[in-house]
Amino acid sequence: MQCLALASDFDGTLARDGVVDPATLAALERFRRSGRKLILVTGRVLEELKSVFPQLDLFDRVVAENGAVLYSPGTREKRILAEPAPPVFFEALRRRGVKPPEAGDVILSTRRPAEAEVIKIIGELGLQLQVIFNKSSVMILPSGVNKKTGLAAALAELRLSEHNTVGIGDAENDHVFLRFCQVAAAVANAIPALKESADVVTRGEYGAGVSELIDRILAGEALGREAEPAKSGPPDAAAG
């Protein structure tokens, strides 16, 4: 595999408690100087992300709101990739006493255990909305919108293929975009289910794990399925 792009989650992967350490920033810069592309894939709302991570210009594209928003730091262009929930949904949440969710251009976010009431309201109103979990966070998005669809839009703009992309993450909502990538990596602090399904699990946690992965890519090391030894075939019947 020729790796041309790295797609990384933010919270719990690049960042620990919302902070990206200097060593990880340096690794991202090395990766970018190699001529490869960086894509950030996060559930965060874009404006919130900008406030905590001013180094967004390191990335060629940012997939925000768990796939609903695509942003180009180079041009400051933002594309909304889905329709937000209708006002009737907000009103139903208010009437049922669900804490007002945090809202982006499309995404709505609340906390567990509110998901049961949210799912009930979606069913009663017959809305095409879905609930996606990210540890204790409960994200509400239009059906079919996720980190994979957002990453696919980013790769299309960059004229790249998922077959030349390595992805790395840590939580439930990362499964779908990691399966889309040619190589799926999980940081050491990832949830067990993600590590079990990943092609690569880093030794380092959080940003140290991302830096480790970047160094392996830049060194030309085979990753995941590429690194598996070829299985020997049956003995040659004509031999010997």
C-alpha positions in Angstrom: 0.0 0.0 0.0 1.2 3.5 -0.8 0.0 5.8 2.0 -1.0 9.2 0.6 -3.3 10.4 3.5 -3.7 10.0 7.2 -7.2 10.5 8.6 -7.2 11.0 12.4 -9.9 11.5 15.1 -9.3 14.4 17.5 -10.5 13.8 21.1 -8.9 10.8 22.6 -6.6 10.3 19.6 -4.7 13.3 18.6 -5.7 15.2 21.8 -5.8 14.4 25.4 -8.3 16.5 27.4 -8.6 18.8 24.3 -4.8 19.4 24.1 -2.4 18.3 21.4 1.1 18.0 22.7 4.1 19.6 20.9 5.7 16.2 19.9 2.4 15.3 18.1 2.3 18.6 16.3 5.9 18.0 15.1 4.9 14.6 13.8 2.0 16.1 11.9 4.4 18.6 10.4 6.8 15.9 9.3 4.0 14.0 7.7 2.8 17.0 5.8 6.3 17.9 4.6 6.5 14.4 3.1 3.9 15.5 0.5 1.1 13.5 2.0 -2.3 14.8 3.1 -3.8 15.1 6.6 -7.5 14.9 7.3 -9.0 15.5 10.7 -12.2 13.6 11.4 -14.1 14.7 14.5 -17.4 14.9 16.2 -16.7 18.4 17.4 -18.5 21.5 16.1 -16.1 23.5 13.9 -16.1 26.8 15.8 -15.5 24.9 19.1 -12.7 23.0 17.4 -11.0 26.2 16.2 -11.1 27.6 19.7 -9.2 24.7 21.3 -7.0 23.7 18.3 -5.6 26.8 16.5 -3.3 24.6 14.4 -6.0 23.4 12.0 -4.0 24.8 9.1 -1.8 21.6 9.5 -4.8 19.7 7.9 -5.8 19.7 4.3 -9.4 19.0 5.2 -11.4 18.8 8.5 -14.5 16.6 8.7 -16.5 18.1 11.6 -19.8 17.3 13.3 -19.2 13.5 12.8 -19.4 13.8 9.1 -22.0 16.6 8.6 -19.6 19.4 7.9 -16.5 19.6 5.6 -14.0 22.4 6.1 -10.9 23.4 4.1 -8.5 25.3 6.3 -6.5 26.6 3.3 -9.4 28.4 1.8 -11.7 28.8 4.9 -14.5 27.2 2.9 -17.1 25.3 4.8 -19.6 22.8 3.2 -22.7 21.6 5.0 -23.2 18.0 4.0 -26.6 17.3 5.5 -29.9 18.9 6.7 -30.4 19.8 10.4 -33.2 18.3 12.5 -36.5 20.2 12.1 -37.8 22.6 14.8 -40.5 20.1 15.9 -37.7 17.8 17.2 -36.3 20.5 19.4 -39.7 21.3 20.7 -40.4 17.6 21.6 -37.0 17.4 23.4 -38.0 20.5 25.5 -41.4 19.2 26.3 -40.0 15.9 27.5 -37.5 17.5 29.8 -34.4 16.5 27.8 -31.5 18.9 28.6 -31.1 21.3 25.7 -28.6 19.6 23.4 -25.5 21.3 22.1 -26.0 22.2 18.5 -23.8 22.8 15.5 -24.8 23.4 11.9 -26.3 19.9 11.8 -25.3 17.8 14.8 -27.0 17.8 18.2 -25.2 16.4 21.2 -26.4 15.4 24.6 -25.2 12.9 27.3 -26.1 9.5 28.4 -28.6 8.3 29.6 -30.8 10.7 27.5 -30.5 8.4 24.5 -33.6 6.3 25.4 -35.9 9.4 25.4 -34.2 10.8 22.3 -34.7 7.5 20.4 -38.3 7.4 21.5 -39.0 10.9 20.3 -37.4 10.1 16.9 -39.7 7.1 16.5 -42.8 9.0 17.6 -42.2 11.8 15.1 -41.1 9.5 12.3 -37.9 11.4 11.7 -34.9 10.2 9.7 -32.5 10.8 12.5 -30.0 8.5 14.1 -28.2 8.3 17.4 -24.4 7.7 17.5 -22.4 7.1 20.6 -19.0 8.5 21.5 -18.3 7.2 25.0 -20.6 9.2 27.3 -21.7 11.6 24.4 -24.9 11.0 22.5 -24.8 12.5 19.0 -28.0 13.0 16.9 -27.5 13.2 13.1 -29.5 12.6 9.9 -29.7 9.0 9.0 -26.7 7.8 6.9 -24.4 10.7 8.0 -21.2 9.6 9.8 -17.5 9.9 9.8 -17.2 7.6 6.8 -19.4 9.7 4.6 -17.6 12.9 5.7 -14.2 11.3 5.0 -15.4 10.1 1.6 -16.3 13.7 0.7 -12.9 15.0 1.9 -11.1 12.4 -0.1 -13.1 13.2 -3.2 -12.2 16.9 -2.9 -8.5 15.9 -2.5 -8.8 13.4 -5.4 -7.5 10.6 -3.2 -8.7 7.1 -2.6 -9.5 5.3 0.7 -7.2 2.6 -0.6 -4.3 5.0 0.0 -5.5 6.2 3.3 -4.6 5.1 6.9 -7.1 6.0 9.6 -6.6 6.2 13.4 -9.1 6.6 16.2 -10.2 5.6 19.8 -14.0 5.3 20.2 -17.3 3.9 19.0 -18.0 6.5 16.3 -14.6 5.8 14.7 -15.4 2.2 13.7 -17.2 3.2 10.5 -14.5 5.5 9.1 -11.7 3.2 10.1 -13.3 0.2 8.2 -13.4 2.5 5.2 -9.7 3.1 5.2 -7.2 0.7 3.7 -5.5 0.4 7.1 -7.3 1.0 10.4 -5.3 1.9 13.5 -6.3 2.3 17.1 -4.3 4.2 19.8 -3.4 2.2 22.9 -6.1 4.0 25.0 -8.9 3.1 22.5 -12.0 1.1 23.6 -11.4 -2.7 23.5 -13.8 -3.2 20.6 -12.0 -0.8 18.4 -8.6 -2.3 19.2 -9.9 -5.8 18.5 -11.1 -4.8 15.0 -8.1 -2.6 14.1 -5.3 -3.7 11.8 -2.7 -1.8 14.0 -2.8 -1.0 17.7 -0.1 1.6 18.7 2.0 1.1 21.7 1.6 4.8 22.7 -1.6 6.4 23.9 -3.3 9.5 22.5 -1.0 11.7 20.4 2.1 9.6 21.2 0.3 6.8 19.3 -0.4 9.0 16.3 3.2 10.1 16.3 4.3 6.4 16.4 2.0 5.6 13.5 3.3 8.6 11.4 6.9 7.5 12.0 6.2 4.0 10.9 4.5 5.3 7.7 7.4 7.7 6.9 9.9 4.8 7.5 8.0 2.8 4.8 7.1 0.1 7.3 4.3 -2.3 6.2 1.2 -1.9 8.4 -1.6 -4.2 9.4 -2.6 -6.7 6.7 0.5 -5.8 4.7 2.7 -6.9 7.5 1.2 -10.3 7.8 3.4 -13.1 6.5 2.2 -14.9 3.4 0.5 -18.2 4.2 2.3 -21.3 2.9 0.4 -23.3 0.4 -0.1 -27.0 0.3 2.9 -29.1 -0.4 3.8 -29.5 -4.1 2.6 -33.0 -5.1 5.3 -33.2 -7.8 8.1 -32.4 -5.3 10.6 -34.9 -4.1 
